[in-house]
Amino acid sequence: MASEGIRTSQRWFSARQVAFPWIVLVTLAVLAWLVTIQQARGMGIGPGTMGMSLPLFVGMWVAMMIAMMFPSVAPVAVLWARSIAKRTAGAERALRIGSFAAGYLVAWAAFGLLAFAALLGVQRLVEVAPADAKWLGVGIFAAAGLYQLTPIKDACLRHCRSPMAQLLHYAAYGGRTRDFRVGIHHGLYCVGCCWGLMAVLVAVGVMNVPAMAGLAAVIFLEKLWRRGQLMSRVVGLAFLAIAGIAVFYPGVLPALRSARMS
């Protein structure tokens, strides 16, 4: 009877370990979606940075990444939380999970700096050669589509779908910055997996909320659905098809149209 009670307590404690990171990350994602939608109101969808300064853009970008990525990164955070649960108290565990999430966001913030530079270039192109801007959009969708079909994409996606081997590797990490380094490392894999999906926002609008929601769904299903790797290839073929369509109907690239072309 006592042993049954112990097992019940252990199951309850294990369920709480799993539930807490999920609840926190999903709650942060919901709040980030609310912030992102509020930011998008009245801003339009492009072209370029829409007048945002670098600090404002990076802040907006981080909020977008929390909204779009945290639901799909939750399983990794749960595994990491469980791996440290037996060795840490509640407050320390929360701090370490927060450090992991911060490292993850640093990886995406670094990618956001590249996105900002790219958007400045796109804005200039639309201003000086609006008729040629569609070819940039065609190239973006073609590159993103081809990348979805590459071994590099497959390798990064396998890591995101089944990170257990990497978590065992992370167990050898030491020092106060251990969790932060783990977050950065996993974040870089995530960037490697999803940069092509993020790149299409340059063509359809960085603040295009329906596009963001669609891409967030693709990312979630790629990483968590049992047929996610097949879906990744289907999305790649869809991007290649959009690239072909954009040659004749550049209206599918709304963020690459200047105000005088609208």
Backbone bond lengths (Angstrom), bond angles and torsions (degrees), N, CA, C in turn:
res aa  C-N    CA-C-N  psi(-1)  N-CA   C-N-CA  omega(-1)  CA-C   N-CA-C  phi
1 M - - - 1.462 - - 1.533 110.45 -
2 A 1.362 113.55 -43.60 1.454 117.94 179.13 1.516 111.11 -65.56
3 S 1.345 115.41 -40.35 1.470 118.68 -179.72 1.524 111.06 -64.44
4 E 1.333 116.76 -35.96 1.460 120.14 177.63 1.527 110.35 -64.58
5 G 1.336 115.85 -39.83 1.452 119.38 177.57 1.511 112.24 -64.36
6 I 1.336 116.26 -38.67 1.465 120.39 177.30 1.518 110.68 -63.01
7 R 1.347 115.51 -44.81 1.471 119.11 179.33 1.517 111.35 -62.28
8 T 1.336 116.79 -39.42 1.465 120.25 178.30 1.523 110.63 -63.42
9 S 1.339 116.77 -42.24 1.463 120.80 178.41 1.519 111.23 -63.89
10 Q 1.340 116.07 -39.34 1.454 119.93 179.39 1.522 111.11 -65.32
11 R 1.344 115.85 -41.64 1.468 119.34 178.80 1.525 110.22 -64.25
12 W 1.342 116.52 -41.61 1.466 119.56 179.32 1.517 110.58 -63.16
13 F 1.350 116.95 -42.85 1.462 120.51 -179.94 1.520 110.49 -64.72
14 S 1.356 116.29 -40.22 1.464 119.88 179.14 1.522 110.53 -65.09
15 A 1.341 117.28 -41.51 1.464 120.40 178.87 1.517 110.99 -63.20
16 R 1.341 116.21 -37.66 1.461 119.58 179.08 1.526 110.78 -67.24
17 Q 1.342 116.41 -37.70 1.464 120.59 176.74 1.520 110.95 -59.87
18 V 1.322 116.42 -40.43 1.458 121.19 -178.94 1.520 111.16 -74.05
19 A 1.330 116.02 -42.68 1.466 120.04 -173.22 1.518 112.66 -69.19
20 F 1.327 117.75 -39.63 1.457 119.90 -173.04 1.530 112.97 -60.19
21 P 1.354 120.28 -51.59 1.470 118.70 177.91 1.521 112.91 -61.51
22 W 1.330 117.03 -39.00 1.466 119.89 178.00 1.528 110.04 -59.32
23 I 1.329 116.81 -49.55 1.461 120.65 -176.85 1.522 110.74 -61.92
24 V 1.337 116.63 -44.19 1.460 120.25 -178.77 1.515 111.05 -63.18
25 L 1.337 117.58 -48.59 1.462 120.73 -176.05 1.527 111.81 -67.72
26 V 1.318 117.15 -40.41 1.466 119.73 178.92 1.526 110.35 -67.80
27 T 1.328 117.26 -38.53 1.464 120.52 177.25 1.523 110.72 -62.91
28 L 1.337 116.72 -44.32 1.467 120.12 177.13 1.523 111.12 -62.23
29 A 1.346 116.47 -37.89 1.464 119.72 178.65 1.527 111.38 -64.28
30 V 1.325 116.24 -42.16 1.474 119.84 178.83 1.527 110.33 -63.23
31 L 1.323 116.80 -45.46 1.464 119.93 178.70 1.528 111.02 -62.40
32 A 1.334 116.40 -39.31 1.464 119.81 179.18 1.524 111.20 -66.43
33 W 1.335 117.25 -35.80 1.465 119.38 175.47 1.531 110.52 -62.75
34 L 1.321 116.88 -42.03 1.471 119.88 179.04 1.519 110.84 -62.12
35 V 1.341 116.52 -42.64 1.464 120.63 178.12 1.525 110.56 -64.20
36 T 1.325 116.69 -44.18 1.462 120.90 -178.24 1.522 111.61 -63.65
37 I 1.318 116.52 -43.84 1.469 120.45 178.87 1.520 110.39 -63.10
38 Q 1.332 116.24 -40.91 1.467 119.97 178.28 1.521 110.91 -63.52
39 Q 1.343 117.19 -41.53 1.457 120.75 178.33 1.521 111.56 -64.30
40 A 1.336 116.19 -35.88 1.464 120.29 -174.64 1.526 112.35 -71.86
41 R 1.322 117.53 -23.69 1.460 120.53 -177.29 1.530 110.50 -63.34
42 G 1.298 115.39 123.54 1.450 120.68 177.15 1.512 115.36 81.45
43 M 1.348 118.27 -4.17 1.456 120.05 -178.07 1.518 112.61 -89.03
44 G 1.325 117.29 -21.54 1.455 119.60 -172.43 1.518 110.27 77.25
45 I 1.326 116.68 -167.97 1.458 119.62 -176.26 1.527 112.23 -124.18
46 G 1.310 117.70 10.61 1.460 117.56 176.21 1.509 110.68 145.65
47 P 1.338 116.35 -172.65 1.464 125.62 5.44 1.521 113.15 -85.15
48 G 1.320 116.50 169.16 1.442 122.76 173.72 1.510 114.35 66.03
49 T 1.333 115.89 -143.64 1.462 122.12 -175.55 1.517 112.59 -85.36
50 M 1.318 118.51 -2.73 1.460 123.61 179.08 1.519 111.77 55.87
51 G 1.343 115.86 34.34 1.460 121.02 175.93 1.507 115.28 82.90
52 M 1.329 118.86 1.73 1.461 120.93 -179.63 1.522 110.92 -72.20
53 S 1.335 115.90 139.55 1.463 120.66 172.83 1.524 108.71 -74.39
54 L 1.335 116.83 166.94 1.462 120.63 -179.25 1.527 112.34 -60.30
55 P 1.345 120.36 -48.61 1.471 118.47 179.11 1.526 113.26 -60.25
56 L 1.346 116.56 -41.37 1.459 119.38 179.26 1.524 110.74 -64.88
57 F 1.338 116.19 -41.58 1.462 119.50 179.49 1.515 111.34 -63.22
58 V 1.331 117.09 -45.62 1.467 119.75 -178.82 1.523 110.75 -62.94
59 G 1.339 116.90 -40.41 1.454 119.52 176.13 1.519 112.00 -61.38
60 M 1.338 115.56 -44.09 1.464 119.98 177.17 1.521 110.63 -63.22
61 W 1.331 116.83 -41.10 1.467 121.55 -177.99 1.532 110.81 -64.04
62 V 1.316 116.80 -43.14 1.468 120.34 179.14 1.527 110.09 -63.07
63 A 1.341 117.04 -42.15 1.464 119.77 176.58 1.528 110.82 -60.21
64 M 1.344 116.77 -41.10 1.466 120.46 177.45 1.521 111.13 -61.92
65 M 1.337 116.98 -41.64 1.458 119.82 -178.35 1.527 111.74 -67.38
66 I 1.340 116.03 -37.16 1.464 118.61 175.00 1.529 109.64 -61.66
67 A 1.327 116.03 -45.35 1.468 120.43 -178.74 1.527 111.64 -63.50
68 M 1.326 116.94 -45.59 1.455 120.72 -171.86 1.520 113.72 -85.10
69 M 1.341 117.45 -30.79 1.463 120.69 -169.72 1.526 115.04 -103.40
70 F 1.323 117.70 -31.07 1.459 118.58 -173.07 1.525 114.18 -60.16
71 P 1.352 120.61 -38.35 1.469 117.39 177.19 1.524 113.15 -59.71
72 S 1.337 117.55 -36.53 1.463 119.60 -178.53 1.518 112.99 -82.67
73 V 1.339 118.20 -21.72 1.463 120.31 178.51 1.522 111.22 -87.79
74 A 1.313 117.95 -10.10 1.465 121.61 -177.94 1.527 113.28 -54.34
75 P 1.358 120.95 -43.10 1.463 119.33 179.15 1.521 113.57 -58.05
76 V 1.330 117.38 -38.39 1.460 120.62 178.12 1.523 109.90 -67.11
77 A 1.329 116.41 -43.56 1.464 120.04 178.00 1.525 110.86 -61.14
78 V 1.332 116.63 -38.10 1.464 120.52 178.12 1.524 110.59 -63.84
79 L 1.332 117.21 -46.60 1.463 120.74 178.37 1.521 111.02 -59.83
80 W 1.336 115.81 -43.65 1.452 118.94 179.80 1.525 111.01 -65.84
81 A 1.339 116.77 -40.50 1.460 120.50 178.31 1.528 110.81 -61.47
82 R 1.316 116.65 -40.87 1.459 119.90 179.49 1.522 111.10 -68.08
83 S 1.326 116.36 -34.27 1.467 119.17 -178.10 1.527 112.10 -69.02
84 I 1.347 117.43 -24.79 1.463 120.16 -179.16 1.530 112.24 -104.98
85 A 1.334 116.98 -4.47 1.466 120.20 -171.52 1.525 112.71 -62.94
86 K 1.337 116.95 -38.78 1.460 119.72 -174.94 1.522 112.77 -75.80
87 R 1.328 116.33 -12.12 1.470 119.34 -174.93 1.526 112.10 -111.44
88 T 1.323 117.72 -0.85 1.457 120.14 -175.29 1.519 111.37 -136.01
89 A 1.334 115.70 151.81 1.462 121.41 174.22 1.528 109.55 -81.23
90 G 1.330 116.36 171.17 1.454 120.70 -173.67 1.515 114.14 -57.72
91 A 1.348 117.53 -48.87 1.458 120.49 -177.89 1.523 111.43 -65.05
92 E 1.330 116.38 -43.43 1.464 119.98 178.92 1.520 111.03 -65.08
93 R 1.331 116.48 -37.84 1.457 120.75 179.52 1.526 110.35 -63.26
94 A 1.338 116.40 -43.78 1.464 120.24 178.63 1.520 110.90 -62.22
95 L 1.334 116.41 -40.10 1.462 120.57 178.87 1.520 110.88 -64.07
96 R 1.330 116.45 -40.80 1.461 120.04 -178.74 1.529 111.46 -69.58
97 I 1.317 117.34 -38.55 1.467 119.84 176.54 1.527 109.82 -65.38
98 G 1.358 115.65 -38.94 1.461 118.91 176.47 1.521 111.80 -62.83
99 S 1.325 117.04 -37.01 1.457 121.04 177.54 1.523 110.72 -65.69
100 F 1.332 116.80 -40.00 1.464 121.47 175.68 1.529 110.47 -59.80
101 A 1.347 116.66 -47.34 1.464 120.51 -179.24 1.522 111.12 -64.52
102 A 1.345 117.00 -37.37 1.461 120.20 179.29 1.527 110.50 -64.00
103 G 1.325 116.97 -43.80 1.461 120.20 177.41 1.518 111.70 -60.76
104 Y 1.317 115.73 -41.30 1.465 120.82 178.11 1.523 110.33 -59.43
105 L 1.328 116.97 -44.16 1.464 120.51 -178.50 1.521 112.07 -71.27
106 V 1.326 117.83 -29.76 1.465 119.99 176.44 1.527 110.12 -61.58
107 A 1.335 116.98 -41.13 1.466 119.99 178.05 1.524 110.68 -59.71
108 W 1.329 117.09 -43.32 1.459 120.09 -179.51 1.525 111.97 -74.76
109 A 1.345 117.94 -30.73 1.463 120.30 176.32 1.523 110.34 -64.98
110 A 1.347 116.40 -37.91 1.468 120.03 176.69 1.521 110.42 -62.28
111 F 1.322 116.79 -40.95 1.465 120.09 175.94 1.526 109.88 -64.83
112 G 1.337 117.29 -33.96 1.456 121.04 177.62 1.519 112.58 -62.13
113 L 1.330 117.41 -33.63 1.465 120.30 175.82 1.525 110.68 -63.02
114 L 1.331 116.40 -41.36 1.470 120.16 176.28 1.522 110.50 -65.12
115 A 1.338 116.28 -39.74 1.463 120.24 178.88 1.522 110.99 -62.61
116 F 1.331 116.85 -40.47 1.470 120.62 179.63 1.531 110.41 -61.89
117 A 1.342 116.37 -45.86 1.468 119.77 178.94 1.522 110.71 -61.92
118 A 1.330 116.66 -41.81 1.460 120.34 179.48 1.525 111.15 -63.66
119 L 1.316 116.65 -40.60 1.465 120.42 -178.97 1.526 111.79 -67.57
120 L 1.324 117.17 -34.33 1.458 119.11 174.56 1.525 110.70 -61.59
121 G 1.340 115.81 -41.96 1.462 119.68 177.45 1.513 111.88 -64.82
122 V 1.323 116.42 -40.67 1.467 120.60 178.37 1.521 110.45 -62.74
123 Q 1.320 116.19 -43.22 1.464 119.87 179.96 1.520 111.16 -60.03
124 R 1.329 116.39 -41.82 1.459 120.84 178.65 1.522 111.04 -64.82
125 L 1.335 116.88 -41.52 1.467 120.76 179.51 1.521 111.00 -62.26
126 V 1.326 116.51 -43.91 1.465 120.08 -179.41 1.522 110.47 -63.65
127 E 1.328 116.79 -33.48 1.462 120.21 -179.28 1.527 112.05 -72.28
128 V 1.345 116.95 -42.05 1.471 119.41 -172.44 1.528 112.60 -94.44
129 A 1.325 118.02 -24.98 1.469 120.02 -178.15 1.521 110.07 -144.83
130 P 1.339 116.96 65.31 1.464 119.85 -175.19 1.520 114.14 -59.19
131 A 1.337 117.13 -32.11 1.466 119.09 -178.94 1.516 111.99 -69.82
132 D 1.334 117.08 -23.07 1.465 120.25 -178.41 1.527 112.58 -92.87
133 A 1.328 116.95 -10.29 1.457 119.99 -174.39 1.531 111.89 -62.63
134 K 1.334 115.86 -28.90 1.467 117.46 -178.40 1.523 111.22 -61.25
135 W 1.323 117.55 -29.82 1.462 119.67 -178.66 1.520 111.10 -68.69
136 L 1.321 116.11 -29.82 1.451 118.92 173.40 1.522 109.69 -64.18
137 G 1.327 116.35 -44.91 1.458 119.94 178.74 1.518 111.98 -62.41
138 V 1.329 116.41 -40.90 1.471 119.92 176.64 1.524 109.68 -59.51
139 G 1.340 115.77 -44.37 1.462 119.92 179.90 1.517 112.49 -64.53
140 I 1.345 116.86 -39.15 1.469 120.38 179.93 1.525 110.57 -62.75
141 F 1.341 116.68 -48.87 1.461 119.27 -179.29 1.525 111.70 -66.55
142 A 1.338 116.63 -37.27 1.462 119.13 178.48 1.524 110.88 -65.86
143 A 1.347 116.80 -44.29 1.463 119.99 179.74 1.528 111.26 -64.55
144 A 1.340 116.29 -42.93 1.464 119.81 178.99 1.525 110.97 -64.29
145 G 1.337 116.75 -39.87 1.454 120.18 179.14 1.511 112.27 -65.81
146 L 1.325 116.75 -44.40 1.470 119.92 179.06 1.521 111.24 -64.68
147 Y 1.338 116.58 -39.00 1.467 119.27 -179.39 1.525 111.16 -62.74
148 Q 1.325 116.96 -35.42 1.467 120.18 178.26 1.525 112.27 -59.02
149 L 1.324 117.04 -20.69 1.467 121.59 -176.02 1.527 112.86 -101.83
150 T 1.339 117.51 4.94 1.460 120.20 -173.90 1.527 112.39 -92.04
151 P 1.344 117.31 158.17 1.473 121.04 174.95 1.525 113.06 -61.75
152 I 1.342 117.62 -30.63 1.464 119.88 179.61 1.528 110.00 -64.21
153 K 1.326 116.25 -44.50 1.461 120.18 176.33 1.521 109.97 -59.55
154 D 1.336 116.96 -44.53 1.460 120.55 179.98 1.526 111.26 -60.22
155 A 1.329 116.63 -42.55 1.472 120.27 -178.16 1.525 110.68 -64.88
156 C 1.334 116.89 -45.08 1.470 120.17 179.28 1.525 110.79 -65.80
157 L 1.312 116.71 -39.49 1.461 120.18 -179.77 1.528 110.86 -67.26
158 R 1.334 117.39 -38.20 1.473 120.07 177.49 1.522 110.39 -61.21
159 H 1.319 116.45 -40.44 1.471 119.37 177.75 1.524 110.65 -61.45
160 C 1.341 116.56 -45.79 1.461 120.18 -178.45 1.521 112.09 -67.74
161 R 1.318 116.70 -32.24 1.460 120.88 -178.84 1.530 111.91 -79.09
162 S 1.317 117.30 -30.96 1.463 121.15 -176.56 1.518 109.36 -142.16
163 P 1.326 117.37 78.17 1.470 120.67 -172.90 1.524 114.55 -85.13
164 M 1.335 118.42 5.50 1.458 120.11 -172.50 1.527 112.34 -57.31
165 A 1.328 117.30 -41.89 1.465 119.90 -179.59 1.522 110.81 -61.26
166 Q 1.337 116.83 -40.34 1.447 120.18 178.59 1.525 111.36 -68.79
167 L 1.328 117.34 -36.24 1.454 119.81 178.48 1.530 110.77 -64.32
168 L 1.329 116.67 -35.68 1.462 119.68 174.80 1.528 110.18 -64.81
169 H 1.338 116.03 -38.17 1.461 120.17 176.42 1.522 110.55 -65.30
170 Y 1.320 116.99 -39.34 1.462 121.04 -178.90 1.526 111.55 -65.66
171 A 1.330 117.00 -22.50 1.460 119.83 -179.81 1.524 111.72 -60.24
172 A 1.338 116.48 -22.20 1.462 120.40 178.96 1.526 112.33 -81.46
173 Y 1.333 117.59 -10.39 1.456 120.07 178.95 1.529 109.14 -69.09
174 G 1.337 116.09 147.43 1.451 120.58 178.36 1.513 110.68 -135.90
175 G 1.319 116.68 176.74 1.449 121.62 176.87 1.514 113.44 91.77
176 R 1.323 114.68 169.40 1.460 120.87 -176.92 1.533 113.13 -67.07
177 T 1.332 116.55 -26.41 1.465 120.32 -177.36 1.527 112.58 -93.00
178 R 1.314 116.75 13.21 1.464 120.78 -174.66 1.522 112.19 -54.13
179 D 1.316 117.39 -52.56 1.471 120.49 -175.39 1.524 111.13 -66.75
180 F 1.332 116.28 -36.78 1.466 120.52 176.99 1.525 110.50 -61.84
181 R 1.336 116.84 -43.45 1.468 121.28 179.38 1.517 111.29 -65.84
182 V 1.328 116.58 -38.82 1.470 119.79 176.41 1.524 110.16 -61.92
183 G 1.350 116.77 -42.95 1.462 120.44 179.07 1.517 111.95 -62.13
184 I 1.344 116.69 -42.94 1.465 119.58 178.31 1.518 110.36 -62.93
185 H 1.328 116.57 -44.78 1.470 120.48 -177.75 1.519 110.80 -60.63
186 H 1.336 116.02 -47.57 1.464 118.37 178.73 1.521 111.07 -66.72
187 G 1.333 116.67 -36.91 1.457 119.95 178.13 1.514 112.27 -61.71
188 L 1.331 117.21 -38.06 1.466 120.21 178.48 1.527 110.90 -65.77
189 Y 1.324 117.30 -38.47 1.467 119.37 173.64 1.526 110.32 -61.62
190 C 1.331 115.90 -40.05 1.462 119.99 -179.38 1.524 110.75 -66.42
191 V 1.341 116.68 -40.10 1.458 120.09 175.05 1.525 109.89 -60.88
192 G 1.340 116.02 -44.23 1.461 119.58 178.16 1.511 112.64 -60.75
193 C 1.330 116.16 -32.95 1.462 120.59 -179.79 1.529 111.99 -76.29
194 C 1.347 117.11 -36.64 1.466 120.32 -165.66 1.519 115.59 -116.60
195 W 1.346 119.14 1.95 1.465 118.49 -175.13 1.522 111.83 -60.33
196 G 1.332 117.65 -36.56 1.461 120.17 179.33 1.516 112.11 -63.98
197 L 1.337 116.11 -39.22 1.459 119.99 177.90 1.529 110.44 -64.49
198 M 1.331 116.00 -40.92 1.463 119.81 178.64 1.532 111.29 -67.73
199 A 1.334 116.88 -34.01 1.468 120.34 -176.54 1.520 112.13 -62.36
200 V 1.328 117.89 -30.54 1.467 118.53 -177.55 1.520 111.66 -66.95
201 L 1.354 117.15 -17.72 1.463 119.23 176.10 1.523 111.44 -64.31
202 V 1.333 117.23 -25.65 1.464 120.18 176.39 1.520 110.38 -59.85
203 A 1.331 116.26 -35.87 1.463 121.18 -176.89 1.528 113.04 -87.25
204 V 1.333 117.22 -30.81 1.467 119.30 -176.07 1.528 112.46 -105.87
205 G 1.339 117.12 -9.00 1.455 120.66 176.94 1.508 113.18 117.76
206 V 1.323 116.43 119.81 1.461 120.59 -179.84 1.524 110.93 -62.55
207 M 1.332 117.45 -32.49 1.457 121.21 -179.89 1.529 111.89 -102.47
208 N 1.307 116.74 24.77 1.454 122.63 177.57 1.532 108.15 -82.58
209 V 1.323 117.06 95.05 1.457 122.00 -172.00 1.532 112.31 -61.43
210 P 1.352 120.84 -45.13 1.472 118.65 176.64 1.529 112.84 -58.69
211 A 1.341 117.15 -39.35 1.468 119.79 178.09 1.517 110.62 -65.14
212 M 1.339 117.05 -41.81 1.462 120.44 177.47 1.528 111.21 -60.51
213 A 1.330 115.93 -43.55 1.465 119.76 -179.72 1.526 110.77 -63.82
214 G 1.342 116.83 -41.95 1.453 120.09 178.26 1.520 112.24 -62.91
215 L 1.335 116.69 -43.18 1.463 120.28 179.12 1.523 111.04 -67.47
216 A 1.337 117.25 -37.69 1.461 120.17 177.31 1.530 110.47 -61.26
217 A 1.327 116.79 -39.42 1.469 120.38 177.53 1.523 110.76 -65.08
218 V 1.341 116.41 -41.86 1.470 120.08 178.10 1.523 110.02 -60.93
219 I 1.330 117.26 -46.59 1.465 121.55 -179.05 1.523 110.59 -60.87
220 F 1.331 116.79 -44.58 1.465 121.28 -179.81 1.530 110.70 -60.95
221 L 1.323 116.47 -46.73 1.461 120.04 -177.42 1.528 111.57 -70.97
222 E 1.326 117.60 -37.73 1.461 120.13 176.96 1.528 111.06 -57.04
223 K 1.309 116.45 -41.21 1.459 120.15 -172.98 1.519 113.71 -86.53
224 L 1.342 117.09 -29.10 1.460 119.28 -170.91 1.528 114.47 -115.17
225 W 1.311 118.25 -23.58 1.467 120.38 179.62 1.524 109.30 -76.30
226 R 1.323 117.30 144.78 1.468 120.41 -177.03 1.525 111.86 -65.53
227 R 1.322 117.44 -22.18 1.463 121.01 177.01 1.531 111.20 -106.29
228 G 1.309 115.02 28.15 1.454 119.98 -176.12 1.519 113.64 -61.31
229 Q 1.334 118.04 -38.30 1.461 119.66 -179.42 1.530 111.21 -67.60
230 L 1.327 117.28 -36.37 1.461 120.21 174.34 1.527 110.02 -65.05
231 M 1.319 116.61 -41.74 1.458 120.04 179.05 1.523 110.70 -61.28
232 S 1.334 116.83 -37.28 1.456 120.46 178.40 1.520 111.17 -57.10
233 R 1.316 117.15 -41.69 1.469 121.28 178.97 1.531 111.22 -69.17
234 V 1.318 116.70 -39.39 1.466 120.32 178.38 1.535 109.93 -62.27
235 V 1.319 116.54 -42.75 1.465 120.61 177.70 1.524 110.17 -62.41
236 G 1.333 116.98 -40.24 1.461 120.04 177.37 1.516 112.05 -59.71
237 L 1.314 116.72 -44.54 1.468 120.29 178.35 1.529 110.95 -65.27
238 A 1.338 116.40 -36.53 1.465 119.98 177.86 1.530 110.88 -64.19
239 F 1.338 116.43 -40.96 1.463 119.94 177.62 1.526 111.25 -63.20
240 L 1.322 117.26 -40.16 1.463 120.15 177.88 1.529 110.53 -63.80
241 A 1.331 116.22 -37.69 1.461 119.71 177.58 1.530 110.71 -65.33
242 I 1.342 116.85 -41.21 1.465 120.06 178.38 1.519 110.49 -63.77
243 A 1.340 116.70 -38.17 1.465 120.01 177.31 1.524 110.42 -58.94
244 G 1.331 116.76 -42.04 1.464 120.30 178.16 1.516 112.13 -66.51
245 I 1.323 116.70 -42.02 1.463 120.81 179.81 1.532 110.73 -63.60
246 A 1.356 115.87 -38.82 1.465 120.03 -176.49 1.521 112.80 -64.40
247 V 1.328 117.76 -23.00 1.465 120.19 177.33 1.524 110.13 -60.57
248 F 1.320 116.43 -37.44 1.464 121.35 -176.51 1.527 113.05 -102.54
249 Y 1.339 117.16 -24.98 1.460 121.47 -178.91 1.532 109.51 -130.31
250 P 1.331 116.02 77.61 1.474 119.39 -176.93 1.518 113.96 -64.49
251 G 1.315 117.36 -6.67 1.457 119.76 176.46 1.514 113.43 -62.44
252 V 1.352 118.05 -17.45 1.467 120.18 177.34 1.527 111.16 -75.46
253 L 1.335 117.07 -1.94 1.464 123.12 178.77 1.531 109.01 -117.36
254 P 1.314 119.12 66.34 1.465 120.85 -170.28 1.519 114.22 -63.54
255 A 1.322 118.49 -26.23 1.457 119.91 -177.38 1.523 112.85 -80.03
256 L 1.323 117.46 -3.52 1.462 121.12 179.89 1.519 111.72 -109.17
257 R 1.318 115.57 21.04 1.462 120.41 178.68 1.526 108.75 -111.24
258 S 1.320 115.91 130.18 1.456 119.39 177.58 1.518 110.28 -76.05
259 A 1.319 116.44 165.83 1.470 120.53 -178.36 1.521 111.38 -61.78
260 R 1.329 116.79 -34.18 1.478 117.93 -178.18 1.522 112.51 -77.16
261 M 1.354 116.83 -13.27 1.473 119.66 176.55 1.515 112.26 -90.19
262 S 1.336 116.86 -16.08 1.470 120.53 -175.24 1.517 110.64 -73.88
